[in-house]
Amino acid sequence: MADKKLSEVRVQFVAGVNKAVVAQMVDDLLCEGVLNDEEADEVKENPKKQDQARVLLDHARRKGHRASQAFIQSLCTRDVFLAERLELTNTQPSGQPEPQRSTEAKAICVPESRNGMKLCPPDLCREIQAKEAEEIYPLGDPRTRTRLALIICNITFAHLDKRGGAEVDLKEMTLLLEGLGYRVETKTDLTAKDMAACLRDFAAREEHKASDSTFLVLMSHGIRDGLCGIQSHDKDSDILPIDEVFSIFNNNSCRALYEKPKVVIIQACRGTNKGITYVSDSVVPVAPTINLTLPGNYKEDAVQKAHLESDFICLHSTTPDNVSWRSPERGSVFIVELIKQIKAHAWNRNLEDIFRKVLQAFANNPPLQMPSKDRTTLTRKFYLFPGN
């Protein structure tokens, strides 16, 4: 069994592994669910490489065969020479298939960017595009595309508490999106009116015509269906309805992004909880009604009707009526987890799969908030293909 094998090679592993490999293995085992955040932090908090390696191996070994097997597969990926020296390459019991992750890892060398994002090898990028063809959104030519992303982050308010830690969210999200090939525009401390104007100006940008997608990241205090401007002080003052965001970028208002993925990330409370000072209430604007049914024999020559709202994917930091947690030092727990999952999985997973991993991470760590996917109208899979 794999856990017994780890016990046998414990001393040799601790002596032979380097600190960079330990860090990579921690990330691998976090993604696999072998480690939780506290266990990962326990490994990283040790200043000495030997102590990190010892704690990492012991966490996996104590959780049994499957966790130990994941540890071995990670080592085979990160340091195949050490794995061979420790004879850890053939521990899968006969008759049992190897996990899909190990097959991918052995077949593909996955490079990383300077900020820790796993990059999609060009051969794999071409393979996925060829294999899935009509099932994925087309990737723009990196030489000619003009990807834009917008981040609006309200930090300081006239009547509400300052969002301490939001500066960290703003910095890290900017670095993430730049690493994905987007030119990022940031705006801070806006009223609801100014937020709407900023969104309209961004939707009108000519660069979207040569883009293949866009990101909108909105971070503020919030109510159930809206974001607070910096002058907000109750449920009826200075609120930007979420519906307005979608109406600004729908197929009628933003033709340049028609049939292109529009990713909306919202970090904000959607209700209240005891001891947390946020405003809450519902905002229920009336949505327009469109009849898309054509008469039986009617054909249009120049104009085709299309769905008013399509190709969106939206992830809220929490479910309706609930709060969203934020650390003044590390930033919002949702933003931290989202960035971690994108860095780890965007190289070979589509965005909906990545968002599912974010939800799973919170499901495994109650009683924190539960992010929620809303108004998702993607008709294809959206791959980010970092590095391409």
Short mmCIF file of the C-alpha atoms (twelve columns), coordinates in Angstrom:
data_MODEL
# 
_entry.id   MODEL 
# 
loop_
_atom_site.group_PDB 
_atom_site.id 
_atom_site.type_symbol 
_atom_site.label_atom_id 
_atom_site.label_alt_id 
_atom_site.label_comp_id 
_atom_site.label_asym_id 
_atom_site.label_seq_id 
_atom_site.Cartn_x 
_atom_site.Cartn_y 
_atom_site.Cartn_z 
_atom_site.pdbx_PDB_model_num 
ATOM 1   C CA . MET A 1   0.000   0.000  0.000   1 
ATOM 2   C CA . ALA A 2   1.145   3.545  -0.766  1 
ATOM 3   C CA . ASP A 3   1.026   4.731  2.859   1 
ATOM 4   C CA . LYS A 4   3.335   1.899  3.923   1 
ATOM 5   C CA . LYS A 5   5.724   2.775  1.101   1 
ATOM 6   C CA . LEU A 6   5.852   6.397  2.274   1 
ATOM 7   C CA . SER A 7   6.786   5.239  5.760   1 
ATOM 8   C CA . GLU A 8   9.669   3.253  4.274   1 
ATOM 9   C CA . VAL A 9   11.125  6.182  2.308   1 
ATOM 10  C CA . ARG A 10  10.351  8.966  4.784   1 
ATOM 11  C CA . VAL A 11  13.977  9.674  5.746   1 
ATOM 12  C CA . GLN A 12  15.220  9.609  2.145   1 
ATOM 13  C CA . PHE A 13  12.415  11.895 0.951   1 
ATOM 14  C CA . VAL A 14  13.077  14.460 3.675   1 
ATOM 15  C CA . ALA A 15  16.772  14.483 2.825   1 
ATOM 16  C CA . GLY A 16  16.420  14.518 -0.957  1 
ATOM 17  C CA . VAL A 17  13.518  16.806 -1.818  1 
ATOM 18  C CA . ASN A 18  14.064  20.545 -2.417  1 
ATOM 19  C CA . LYS A 19  11.951  23.399 -1.108  1 
ATOM 20  C CA . ALA A 20  10.501  24.372 -4.517  1 
ATOM 21  C CA . VAL A 21  9.201   20.825 -5.079  1 
ATOM 22  C CA . VAL A 22  7.623   20.806 -1.606  1 
ATOM 23  C CA . ALA A 23  5.767   24.056 -2.419  1 
ATOM 24  C CA . GLN A 24  4.510   22.641 -5.719  1 
ATOM 25  C CA . MET A 25  3.382   19.426 -4.047  1 
ATOM 26  C CA . VAL A 26  1.465   21.409 -1.425  1 
ATOM 27  C CA . ASP A 27  -0.456  23.138 -4.231  1 
ATOM 28  C CA . ASP A 28  -1.105  19.794 -5.952  1 
ATOM 29  C CA . LEU A 29  -2.424  18.160 -2.796  1 
ATOM 30  C CA . LEU A 30  -4.570  21.188 -1.975  1 
ATOM 31  C CA . CYS A 31  -6.193  20.914 -5.408  1 
ATOM 32  C CA . GLU A 32  -6.736  17.174 -4.908  1 
ATOM 33  C CA . GLY A 33  -8.359  17.719 -1.498  1 
ATOM 34  C CA . VAL A 34  -5.651  15.722 0.309   1 
ATOM 35  C CA . LEU A 35  -4.679  18.818 2.299   1 
ATOM 36  C CA . ASN A 36  -6.933  21.511 3.674   1 
ATOM 37  C CA . ASP A 37  -5.828  25.131 4.042   1 
ATOM 38  C CA . GLU A 38  -4.754  24.727 7.671   1 
ATOM 39  C CA . GLU A 39  -2.585  21.706 6.842   1 
ATOM 40  C CA . ALA A 40  -1.032  23.509 3.886   1 
ATOM 41  C CA . ASP A 41  -0.246  26.508 6.087   1 
ATOM 42  C CA . GLU A 42  1.280   24.182 8.684   1 
ATOM 43  C CA . VAL A 43  3.706   22.898 6.037   1 
ATOM 44  C CA . LYS A 44  4.619   26.355 4.761   1 
ATOM 45  C CA . GLU A 45  5.086   27.889 8.219   1 
ATOM 46  C CA . ASN A 46  8.141   25.725 8.874   1 
ATOM 47  C CA . PRO A 47  11.296  27.700 7.963   1 
ATOM 48  C CA . LYS A 48  13.399  24.599 7.292   1 
ATOM 49  C CA . LYS A 49  12.975  22.505 4.171   1 
ATOM 50  C CA . GLN A 50  13.382  19.254 6.078   1 
ATOM 51  C CA . ASP A 51  10.568  20.139 8.478   1 
ATOM 52  C CA . GLN A 52  8.285   21.122 5.601   1 
ATOM 53  C CA . ALA A 53  8.961   17.829 3.828   1 
ATOM 54  C CA . ARG A 54  8.425   15.803 7.000   1 
ATOM 55  C CA . VAL A 55  5.074   17.440 7.826   1 
ATOM 56  C CA . LEU A 56  3.859   17.158 4.229   1 
ATOM 57  C CA . LEU A 57  4.631   13.450 3.972   1 
ATOM 58  C CA . ASP A 58  3.136   12.695 7.378   1 
ATOM 59  C CA . HIS A 59  -0.151  14.434 6.554   1 
ATOM 60  C CA . ALA A 60  -0.542  12.310 3.423   1 
ATOM 61  C CA . ARG A 61  0.638   9.063  5.018   1 
ATOM 62  C CA . ARG A 62  -1.756  9.323  7.975   1 
ATOM 63  C CA . LYS A 63  -4.753  9.722  5.637   1 
ATOM 64  C CA . GLY A 64  -4.221  6.310  4.098   1 
ATOM 65  C CA . HIS A 65  -3.608  4.764  0.717   1 
ATOM 66  C CA . ARG A 66  -5.488  7.176  -1.570  1 
ATOM 67  C CA . ALA A 67  -3.934  10.281 -0.041  1 
ATOM 68  C CA . SER A 68  -0.500  8.644  -0.116  1 
ATOM 69  C CA . GLN A 69  -1.013  7.667  -3.762  1 
ATOM 70  C CA . ALA A 70  -1.848  11.296 -4.616  1 
ATOM 71  C CA . PHE A 71  1.362   12.328 -2.817  1 
ATOM 72  C CA . ILE A 72  3.385   9.867  -4.899  1 
ATOM 73  C CA . GLN A 73  1.792   10.963 -8.172  1 
ATOM 74  C CA . SER A 74  2.569   14.582 -7.323  1 
ATOM 75  C CA . LEU A 75  6.200   13.713 -6.607  1 
ATOM 76  C CA . CYS A 76  6.413   11.783 -9.896  1 
ATOM 77  C CA . THR A 77  5.251   14.941 -11.664 1 
ATOM 78  C CA . ARG A 78  7.408   17.434 -9.772  1 
ATOM 79  C CA . ASP A 79  10.652  15.453 -9.375  1 
ATOM 80  C CA . VAL A 80  10.653  12.249 -11.406 1 
ATOM 81  C CA . PHE A 81  14.325  11.581 -10.648 1 
ATOM 82  C CA . LEU A 82  13.770  11.588 -6.880  1 
ATOM 83  C CA . ALA A 83  10.650  9.458  -7.312  1 
ATOM 84  C CA . GLU A 84  12.636  6.886  -9.280  1 
ATOM 85  C CA . ARG A 85  15.450  6.897  -6.727  1 
ATOM 86  C CA . LEU A 86  12.916  6.202  -3.979  1 
ATOM 87  C CA . GLU A 87  11.194  3.574  -6.181  1 
ATOM 88  C CA . LEU A 88  7.855   5.359  -5.893  1 
ATOM 89  C CA . THR A 89  6.738   5.063  -9.506  1 
ATOM 90  C CA . ASN A 90  4.920   1.714  -9.372  1 
ATOM 91  C CA . THR A 91  2.765   1.777  -6.252  1 
ATOM 92  C CA . GLN A 92  -0.672  1.572  -7.921  1 
ATOM 93  C CA . PRO A 93  -2.242  -1.831 -7.065  1 
ATOM 94  C CA . SER A 94  -2.670  -4.140 -10.055 1 
ATOM 95  C CA . GLY A 95  -6.083  -3.990 -11.659 1 
ATOM 96  C CA . GLN A 96  -6.724  -0.402 -10.544 1 
ATOM 97  C CA . PRO A 97  -6.403  2.374  -13.138 1 
ATOM 98  C CA . GLU A 98  -4.213  5.345  -12.321 1 
ATOM 99  C CA . PRO A 99  -6.055  8.590  -11.573 1 
ATOM 100 C CA . GLN A 100 -6.649  10.814 -14.595 1 
ATOM 101 C CA . ARG A 101 -4.554  13.576 -13.046 1 
ATOM 102 C CA . SER A 102 -1.407  11.438 -12.986 1 
ATOM 103 C CA . THR A 103 -1.846  10.458 -16.640 1 
ATOM 104 C CA . GLU A 104 -2.097  14.101 -17.656 1 
ATOM 105 C CA . ALA A 105 0.818   15.094 -15.469 1 
ATOM 106 C CA . LYS A 106 3.123   12.387 -16.794 1 
ATOM 107 C CA . ALA A 107 2.270   13.130 -20.413 1 
ATOM 108 C CA . ILE A 108 2.514   16.911 -20.236 1 
ATOM 109 C CA . CYS A 109 5.147   19.236 -18.854 1 
ATOM 110 C CA . VAL A 110 3.232   22.129 -17.290 1 
ATOM 111 C CA . PRO A 111 5.301   25.318 -16.938 1 
ATOM 112 C CA . GLU A 112 4.416   28.068 -14.472 1 
ATOM 113 C CA . SER A 113 4.491   31.845 -14.730 1 
ATOM 114 C CA . ARG A 114 6.435   33.986 -12.263 1 
ATOM 115 C CA . ASN A 115 3.300   34.520 -10.168 1 
ATOM 116 C CA . GLY A 116 2.561   30.793 -9.907  1 
ATOM 117 C CA . MET A 117 -0.008  30.360 -12.674 1 
ATOM 118 C CA . LYS A 118 0.197   27.058 -14.531 1 
ATOM 119 C CA . LEU A 119 0.510   27.742 -18.260 1 
ATOM 120 C CA . CYS A 120 -1.118  25.690 -20.981 1 
ATOM 121 C CA . PRO A 121 1.498   24.071 -23.250 1 
ATOM 122 C CA . PRO A 122 0.923   25.173 -26.880 1 
ATOM 123 C CA . ASP A 123 0.527   21.571 -28.064 1 
ATOM 124 C CA . LEU A 124 -2.218  20.943 -25.516 1 
ATOM 125 C CA . CYS A 125 -3.938  24.204 -26.448 1 
ATOM 126 C CA . ARG A 126 -4.045  23.133 -30.087 1 
ATOM 127 C CA . GLU A 127 -5.166  19.627 -29.138 1 
ATOM 128 C CA . ILE A 128 -8.124  20.872 -27.063 1 
ATOM 129 C CA . GLN A 129 -9.180  23.310 -29.785 1 
ATOM 130 C CA . ALA A 130 -9.013  20.584 -32.428 1 
ATOM 131 C CA . LYS A 131 -10.738 17.944 -30.304 1 
ATOM 132 C CA . GLU A 132 -13.577 20.103 -29.000 1 
ATOM 133 C CA . ALA A 133 -13.857 22.424 -32.020 1 
ATOM 134 C CA . GLU A 134 -17.512 23.540 -32.027 1 
ATOM 135 C CA . GLU A 135 -17.848 22.973 -28.274 1 
ATOM 136 C CA . ILE A 136 -15.533 25.795 -27.164 1 
ATOM 137 C CA . TYR A 137 -15.352 29.542 -27.653 1 
ATOM 138 C CA . PRO A 138 -12.706 30.467 -30.234 1 
ATOM 139 C CA . LEU A 139 -9.382  31.754 -28.978 1 
ATOM 140 C CA . GLY A 140 -8.236  35.068 -30.405 1 
ATOM 141 C CA . ASP A 141 -4.838  35.399 -32.020 1 
ATOM 142 C CA . PRO A 142 -2.536  36.754 -29.270 1 
ATOM 143 C CA . ARG A 143 -0.750  38.893 -31.858 1 
ATOM 144 C CA . THR A 144 -3.869  40.862 -32.795 1 
ATOM 145 C CA . ARG A 145 -6.479  40.442 -30.044 1 
ATOM 146 C CA . THR A 146 -7.137  43.321 -27.634 1 
ATOM 147 C CA . ARG A 147 -8.462  41.777 -24.442 1 
ATOM 148 C CA . LEU A 148 -9.780  44.236 -21.863 1 
ATOM 149 C CA . ALA A 149 -10.844 43.718 -18.249 1 
ATOM 150 C CA . LEU A 150 -12.441 46.165 -15.828 1 
ATOM 151 C CA . ILE A 151 -12.178 46.132 -12.039 1 
ATOM 152 C CA . ILE A 152 -14.327 48.456 -9.940  1 
ATOM 153 C CA . CYS A 153 -13.386 48.311 -6.274  1 
ATOM 154 C CA . ASN A 154 -15.053 50.528 -3.681  1 
ATOM 155 C CA . ILE A 155 -12.963 50.760 -0.525  1 
ATOM 156 C CA . THR A 156 -13.783 53.955 1.384   1 
ATOM 157 C CA . PHE A 157 -17.395 55.034 1.983   1 
ATOM 158 C CA . ALA A 158 -19.004 58.170 3.362   1 
ATOM 159 C CA . HIS A 159 -21.424 56.336 5.703   1 
ATOM 160 C CA . LEU A 160 -20.321 52.674 5.747   1 
ATOM 161 C CA . ASP A 161 -17.259 50.942 7.122   1 
ATOM 162 C CA . LYS A 162 -14.071 50.967 5.083   1 
ATOM 163 C CA . ARG A 163 -13.506 47.663 3.282   1 
ATOM 164 C CA . GLY A 164 -10.146 46.841 4.824   1 
ATOM 165 C CA . GLY A 165 -8.291  44.267 2.747   1 
ATOM 166 C CA . ALA A 166 -9.983  45.332 -0.487  1 
ATOM 167 C CA . GLU A 167 -6.665  46.815 -1.613  1 
ATOM 168 C CA . VAL A 168 -5.232  43.280 -1.562  1 
ATOM 169 C CA . ASP A 169 -8.148  41.999 -3.675  1 
ATOM 170 C CA . LEU A 170 -7.615  44.788 -6.193  1 
ATOM 171 C CA . LYS A 171 -3.890  44.133 -6.506  1 
ATOM 172 C CA . GLU A 172 -4.175  40.342 -6.782  1 
ATOM 173 C CA . MET A 173 -7.063  40.372 -9.255  1 
ATOM 174 C CA . THR A 174 -5.179  42.852 -11.427 1 
ATOM 175 C CA . LEU A 175 -2.105  40.601 -11.468 1 
ATOM 176 C CA . LEU A 176 -4.235  37.544 -12.239 1 
ATOM 177 C CA . LEU A 177 -6.027  39.118 -15.204 1 
ATOM 178 C CA . GLU A 178 -2.826  40.601 -16.577 1 
ATOM 179 C CA . GLY A 179 -1.326  37.133 -16.372 1 
ATOM 180 C CA . LEU A 180 -4.251  35.857 -18.448 1 
ATOM 181 C CA . GLY A 181 -3.495  38.370 -21.188 1 
ATOM 182 C CA . TYR A 182 -5.998  41.129 -20.381 1 
ATOM 183 C CA . ARG A 183 -5.238  44.830 -20.255 1 
ATOM 184 C CA . VAL A 184 -6.784  45.755 -16.944 1 
ATOM 185 C CA . GLU A 185 -8.481  49.035 -16.116 1 
ATOM 186 C CA . THR A 186 -9.154  49.755 -12.451 1 
ATOM 187 C CA . LYS A 187 -11.534 52.244 -10.863 1 
ATOM 188 C CA . THR A 188 -11.969 52.837 -7.148  1 
ATOM 189 C CA . ASP A 189 -14.446 54.577 -4.851  1 
ATOM 190 C CA . LEU A 190 -17.324 55.353 -7.218  1 
ATOM 191 C CA . THR A 191 -20.963 56.248 -6.621  1 
ATOM 192 C CA . ALA A 192 -23.615 54.040 -8.201  1 
ATOM 193 C CA . LYS A 193 -24.098 56.619 -10.949 1 
ATOM 194 C CA . ASP A 194 -20.377 56.698 -11.654 1 
ATOM 195 C CA . MET A 195 -20.171 52.907 -11.638 1 
ATOM 196 C CA . ALA A 196 -22.904 52.724 -14.260 1 
ATOM 197 C CA . ALA A 197 -21.195 55.388 -16.374 1 
ATOM 198 C CA . CYS A 198 -17.863 53.568 -16.077 1 
ATOM 199 C CA . LEU A 199 -19.479 50.308 -17.201 1 
ATOM 200 C CA . ARG A 200 -21.153 51.992 -20.178 1 
ATOM 201 C CA . ASP A 201 -17.886 53.606 -21.244 1 
ATOM 202 C CA . PHE A 202 -16.109 50.268 -20.968 1 
ATOM 203 C CA . ALA A 203 -18.837 48.482 -22.965 1 
ATOM 204 C CA . ALA A 204 -18.387 51.030 -25.755 1 
ATOM 205 C CA . ARG A 205 -14.648 50.469 -26.134 1 
ATOM 206 C CA . GLU A 206 -13.564 49.735 -29.701 1 
ATOM 207 C CA . GLU A 207 -11.006 47.190 -28.506 1 
ATOM 208 C CA . HIS A 208 -13.776 44.683 -27.769 1 
ATOM 209 C CA . LYS A 209 -14.225 44.168 -31.515 1 
ATOM 210 C CA . ALA A 210 -10.792 42.543 -31.705 1 
ATOM 211 C CA . SER A 211 -11.149 40.743 -28.377 1 
ATOM 212 C CA . ASP A 212 -12.321 37.203 -27.685 1 
ATOM 213 C CA . SER A 213 -13.733 37.821 -24.156 1 
ATOM 214 C CA . THR A 214 -13.848 40.195 -21.213 1 
ATOM 215 C CA . PHE A 215 -13.832 40.192 -17.404 1 
ATOM 216 C CA . LEU A 216 -15.841 42.516 -15.155 1 
ATOM 217 C CA . VAL A 217 -14.860 42.410 -11.482 1 
ATOM 218 C CA . LEU A 218 -17.093 44.381 -9.114  1 
ATOM 219 C CA . MET A 219 -16.186 44.669 -5.422  1 
ATOM 220 C CA . SER A 220 -18.060 46.718 -2.841  1 
ATOM 221 C CA . HIS A 221 -20.494 46.561 0.044   1 
ATOM 222 C CA . GLY A 222 -23.749 45.119 -1.202  1 
ATOM 223 C CA . ILE A 223 -27.387 44.234 -0.762  1 
ATOM 224 C CA . ARG A 224 -29.272 41.246 -2.156  1 
ATOM 225 C CA . ASP A 225 -29.374 42.403 -5.770  1 
ATOM 226 C CA . GLY A 226 -27.162 45.453 -5.880  1 
ATOM 227 C CA . LEU A 227 -23.804 47.060 -5.162  1 
ATOM 228 C CA . CYS A 228 -23.328 50.044 -2.879  1 
ATOM 229 C CA . GLY A 229 -21.840 53.258 -4.149  1 
ATOM 230 C CA . ILE A 230 -19.599 55.231 -1.823  1 
ATOM 231 C CA . GLN A 231 -22.476 57.541 -0.792  1 
ATOM 232 C CA . SER A 232 -24.774 54.694 0.226   1 
ATOM 233 C CA . HIS A 233 -26.141 54.706 3.760   1 
ATOM 234 C CA . ASP A 234 -29.318 52.595 3.546   1 
ATOM 235 C CA . LYS A 235 -31.194 50.177 1.280   1 
ATOM 236 C CA . ASP A 236 -32.569 52.937 -0.951  1 
ATOM 237 C CA . SER A 237 -29.531 55.169 -1.449  1 
ATOM 238 C CA . ASP A 238 -26.733 54.986 -4.016  1 
ATOM 239 C CA . ILE A 239 -27.300 51.384 -5.159  1 
ATOM 240 C CA . LEU A 240 -26.277 49.925 -8.531  1 
ATOM 241 C CA . PRO A 241 -28.673 47.053 -9.384  1 
ATOM 242 C CA . ILE A 242 -26.929 43.931 -10.691 1 
ATOM 243 C CA . ASP A 243 -29.511 43.849 -13.488 1 
ATOM 244 C CA . GLU A 244 -28.080 47.104 -14.804 1 
ATOM 245 C CA . VAL A 245 -24.659 45.497 -15.225 1 
ATOM 246 C CA . PHE A 246 -26.148 42.808 -17.449 1 
ATOM 247 C CA . SER A 247 -28.273 45.249 -19.422 1 
ATOM 248 C CA . ILE A 248 -25.192 47.365 -20.239 1 
ATOM 249 C CA . PHE A 249 -23.364 44.344 -21.681 1 
ATOM 250 C CA . ASN A 250 -26.243 42.451 -23.268 1 
ATOM 251 C CA . ASN A 251 -26.425 41.777 -26.999 1 
ATOM 252 C CA . ASN A 252 -28.447 44.882 -27.686 1 
ATOM 253 C CA . SER A 253 -26.193 47.314 -25.815 1 
ATOM 254 C CA . CYS A 254 -22.740 45.831 -26.476 1 
ATOM 255 C CA . ARG A 255 -22.580 44.399 -29.982 1 
ATOM 256 C CA . ALA A 256 -18.771 44.215 -29.948 1 
ATOM 257 C CA . LEU A 257 -18.949 41.388 -27.391 1 
ATOM 258 C CA . TYR A 258 -21.740 39.456 -29.117 1 
ATOM 259 C CA . GLU A 259 -21.079 35.685 -28.933 1 
ATOM 260 C CA . LYS A 260 -17.991 36.314 -26.778 1 
ATOM 261 C CA . PRO A 261 -17.673 35.229 -23.125 1 
ATOM 262 C CA . LYS A 262 -18.399 37.934 -20.586 1 
ATOM 263 C CA . VAL A 263 -17.227 36.947 -17.111 1 
ATOM 264 C CA . VAL A 264 -18.772 38.832 -14.182 1 
ATOM 265 C CA . ILE A 265 -17.174 38.420 -10.751 1 
ATOM 266 C CA . ILE A 266 -19.010 40.037 -7.825  1 
ATOM 267 C CA . GLN A 267 -17.422 40.327 -4.395  1 
ATOM 268 C CA . ALA A 268 -20.049 41.804 -2.077  1 
ATOM 269 C CA . CYS A 269 -22.423 40.898 0.704   1 
ATOM 270 C CA . ARG A 270 -25.964 40.020 -0.377  1 
ATOM 271 C CA . GLY A 271 -27.543 40.276 3.063   1 
ATOM 272 C CA . THR A 272 -26.702 40.610 6.758   1 
ATOM 273 C CA . ASN A 273 -25.428 38.504 9.591   1 
ATOM 274 C CA . LYS A 274 -25.187 39.281 13.308  1 
ATOM 275 C CA . GLY A 275 -22.228 41.460 14.146  1 
ATOM 276 C CA . ILE A 276 -21.525 42.528 10.558  1 
ATOM 277 C CA . THR A 277 -22.410 46.074 9.530   1 
ATOM 278 C CA . TYR A 278 -23.819 45.932 6.031   1 
ATOM 279 C CA . VAL A 279 -27.080 47.162 4.521   1 
ATOM 280 C CA . SER A 280 -29.488 44.698 2.932   1 
ATOM 281 C CA . ASP A 281 -32.763 44.534 1.070   1 
ATOM 282 C CA . SER A 282 -33.975 43.322 -2.267  1 
ATOM 283 C CA . VAL A 283 -34.030 45.271 -5.503  1 
ATOM 284 C CA . VAL A 284 -36.522 43.984 -8.043  1 
ATOM 285 C CA . PRO A 285 -36.299 45.952 -11.307 1 
ATOM 286 C CA . VAL A 286 -38.673 45.008 -14.102 1 
ATOM 287 C CA . ALA A 287 -36.955 43.094 -16.893 1 
ATOM 288 C CA . PRO A 288 -37.878 43.871 -20.514 1 
ATOM 289 C CA . THR A 289 -40.044 41.360 -22.337 1 
ATOM 290 C CA . ILE A 290 -38.893 40.296 -25.825 1 
ATOM 291 C CA . ASN A 291 -40.966 38.142 -28.178 1 
ATOM 292 C CA . LEU A 292 -38.516 36.181 -30.319 1 
ATOM 293 C CA . THR A 293 -41.107 34.076 -32.146 1 
ATOM 294 C CA . LEU A 294 -41.096 34.749 -35.893 1 
ATOM 295 C CA . PRO A 295 -44.219 34.348 -38.052 1 
ATOM 296 C CA . GLY A 296 -44.256 31.058 -39.952 1 
ATOM 297 C CA . ASN A 297 -43.228 32.292 -43.424 1 
ATOM 298 C CA . TYR A 298 -41.372 35.420 -42.433 1 
ATOM 299 C CA . LYS A 299 -37.672 35.705 -43.331 1 
ATOM 300 C CA . GLU A 300 -35.400 38.597 -42.531 1 
ATOM 301 C CA . ASP A 301 -32.802 39.731 -45.043 1 
ATOM 302 C CA . ALA A 302 -30.560 42.090 -43.103 1 
ATOM 303 C CA . VAL A 303 -31.483 41.663 -39.457 1 
ATOM 304 C CA . GLN A 304 -31.398 38.474 -37.424 1 
ATOM 305 C CA . LYS A 305 -33.003 38.236 -34.011 1 
ATOM 306 C CA . ALA A 306 -30.866 37.002 -31.145 1 
ATOM 307 C CA . HIS A 307 -31.265 36.387 -27.452 1 
ATOM 308 C CA . LEU A 308 -31.023 39.636 -25.545 1 
ATOM 309 C CA . GLU A 309 -28.688 38.119 -22.947 1 
ATOM 310 C CA . SER A 310 -26.217 35.354 -23.736 1 
ATOM 311 C CA . ASP A 311 -22.583 34.290 -23.264 1 
ATOM 312 C CA . PHE A 312 -22.417 35.482 -19.660 1 
ATOM 313 C CA . ILE A 313 -21.005 33.632 -16.685 1 
ATOM 314 C CA . CYS A 314 -21.390 35.276 -13.281 1 
ATOM 315 C CA . LEU A 315 -19.979 34.162 -9.938  1 
ATOM 316 C CA . HIS A 316 -21.099 35.862 -6.730  1 
ATOM 317 C CA . SER A 317 -19.013 35.627 -3.595  1 
ATOM 318 C CA . THR A 318 -22.006 34.379 -1.614  1 
ATOM 319 C CA . THR A 319 -25.611 33.225 -1.860  1 
ATOM 320 C CA . PRO A 320 -28.565 35.653 -1.585  1 
ATOM 321 C CA . ASP A 321 -29.224 37.147 1.869   1 
ATOM 322 C CA . ASN A 322 -25.829 36.142 3.243   1 
ATOM 323 C CA . VAL A 323 -22.622 37.952 4.106   1 
ATOM 324 C CA . SER A 324 -19.256 37.683 2.385   1 
ATOM 325 C CA . TRP A 325 -16.158 37.446 4.566   1 
ATOM 326 C CA . ARG A 326 -12.987 39.465 4.174   1 
ATOM 327 C CA . SER A 327 -9.661  39.580 6.001   1 
ATOM 328 C CA . PRO A 328 -8.045  43.022 6.447   1 
ATOM 329 C CA . GLU A 329 -4.657  41.402 5.854   1 
ATOM 330 C CA . ARG A 330 -5.275  38.750 3.143   1 
ATOM 331 C CA . GLY A 331 -8.331  40.140 1.364   1 
ATOM 332 C CA . SER A 332 -11.664 38.485 0.676   1 
ATOM 333 C CA . VAL A 333 -11.765 34.718 1.182   1 
ATOM 334 C CA . PHE A 334 -13.706 34.310 -2.071  1 
ATOM 335 C CA . ILE A 335 -11.202 36.295 -4.142  1 
ATOM 336 C CA . VAL A 336 -8.275  34.405 -2.578  1 
ATOM 337 C CA . GLU A 337 -9.850  31.028 -3.436  1 
ATOM 338 C CA . LEU A 338 -10.912 32.094 -6.928  1 
ATOM 339 C CA . ILE A 339 -7.389  33.255 -7.795  1 
ATOM 340 C CA . LYS A 340 -5.890  30.049 -6.399  1 
ATOM 341 C CA . GLN A 341 -8.183  27.809 -8.459  1 
ATOM 342 C CA . ILE A 342 -7.679  29.765 -11.689 1 
ATOM 343 C CA . LYS A 343 -3.905  29.652 -11.289 1 
ATOM 344 C CA . ALA A 344 -3.983  25.921 -10.644 1 
ATOM 345 C CA . HIS A 345 -6.499  24.755 -13.246 1 
ATOM 346 C CA . ALA A 346 -6.945  27.263 -16.089 1 
ATOM 347 C CA . TRP A 347 -4.221  25.486 -18.083 1 
ATOM 348 C CA . ASN A 348 -6.500  22.523 -18.869 1 
ATOM 349 C CA . ARG A 349 -9.973  23.226 -17.435 1 
ATOM 350 C CA . ASN A 350 -12.775 25.416 -18.726 1 
ATOM 351 C CA . LEU A 351 -14.051 28.257 -16.551 1 
ATOM 352 C CA . GLU A 352 -17.253 26.536 -15.415 1 
ATOM 353 C CA . ASP A 353 -15.182 23.607 -14.145 1 
ATOM 354 C CA . ILE A 354 -12.929 26.029 -12.277 1 
ATOM 355 C CA . PHE A 355 -15.907 27.805 -10.704 1 
ATOM 356 C CA . ARG A 356 -17.185 24.405 -9.579  1 
ATOM 357 C CA . LYS A 357 -13.867 23.803 -7.832  1 
ATOM 358 C CA . VAL A 358 -14.283 27.133 -6.023  1 
ATOM 359 C CA . LEU A 359 -17.710 26.023 -4.771  1 
ATOM 360 C CA . GLN A 360 -16.312 22.657 -3.707  1 
ATOM 361 C CA . ALA A 361 -13.563 24.356 -1.721  1 
ATOM 362 C CA . PHE A 362 -16.141 26.318 0.277   1 
ATOM 363 C CA . ALA A 363 -18.412 23.283 0.664   1 
ATOM 364 C CA . ASN A 364 -15.504 21.461 2.304   1 
ATOM 365 C CA . ASN A 365 -14.780 24.325 4.713   1 
ATOM 366 C CA . PRO A 366 -18.025 25.337 6.450   1 
ATOM 367 C CA . PRO A 367 -19.321 27.608 7.914   1 
ATOM 368 C CA . LEU A 368 -17.852 30.167 5.500   1 
ATOM 369 C CA . GLN A 369 -20.032 31.598 2.778   1 
ATOM 370 C CA . MET A 370 -21.038 29.609 -0.284  1 
ATOM 371 C CA . PRO A 371 -20.334 31.356 -3.626  1 
ATOM 372 C CA . SER A 372 -23.092 31.040 -6.208  1 
ATOM 373 C CA . LYS A 373 -23.099 30.906 -9.987  1 
ATOM 374 C CA . ASP A 374 -25.867 33.049 -11.431 1 
ATOM 375 C CA . ARG A 375 -27.278 34.031 -14.820 1 
ATOM 376 C CA . THR A 376 -24.841 31.806 -16.667 1 
ATOM 377 C CA . THR A 377 -25.695 31.691 -20.360 1 
ATOM 378 C CA . LEU A 378 -22.491 30.332 -21.867 1 
ATOM 379 C CA . THR A 379 -23.360 28.224 -24.905 1 
ATOM 380 C CA . ARG A 380 -19.865 26.720 -25.153 1 
ATOM 381 C CA . LYS A 381 -16.930 25.892 -22.909 1 
ATOM 382 C CA . PHE A 382 -14.680 28.861 -22.164 1 
ATOM 383 C CA . TYR A 383 -11.002 27.999 -21.830 1 
ATOM 384 C CA . LEU A 384 -8.593  30.720 -20.727 1 
ATOM 385 C CA . PHE A 385 -5.482  28.907 -22.081 1 
ATOM 386 C CA . PRO A 386 -2.958  30.964 -20.035 1 
ATOM 387 C CA . GLY A 387 0.253   31.485 -21.957 1 
ATOM 388 C CA . ASN A 388 -1.472  31.292 -25.357 1 
# 
